[in-house]
């Protein structure tokens, strides 16, 4: 188990570096596009499409990091109002339901990649399976991270992931 969790954490560090790099490249592309369009009056034909595809990858890869770090949007009032043992069970059930959705996303994403693989993008000219691969790659990373979160819930007595309780604890320390 510890080897799996360590492997997931290493994978997430690499994904974090990739996501940060993609955000940096996307920001540079957008700044260059604005400069070219409005200052030298020579708009780039490929920049908007490249920035869009980088944003799609950033969202799907970043979602896997958010899942692992318990930063996904959640309604926490129900979980916060129950006892710790019930809270643990509820969190595991939520992760299991999420896994079902993520496996569907993975398989349907792979289907979509197969369908759009014959097309190419208008601006850059790359095969459309490259942008669409963000869906199954992101789903696979989220599946791995969801499994890691379930393991974490099972091996920890009362893992506190709630931002509500974090805020309450911060308020108590003041």
Buried (B, 14 or more C-beta within 10 A) or exposed (E): EEEEBEEBEEBBEEBBEBBEEBBEBBEEBBEEBEEBEEEEEEEBEBBBBBBEBBBBBBBBBBBBBBBBEBEBEBEBEEBEEEEEEEBBEBBBEBBEEBBEEBBEBBEEBBEBBEEBBEEEBEBBEBBBBBBBBBBBBBBBBBBBBBBBBBBBBEEEEEBEBBEEEEEEEEEEEE
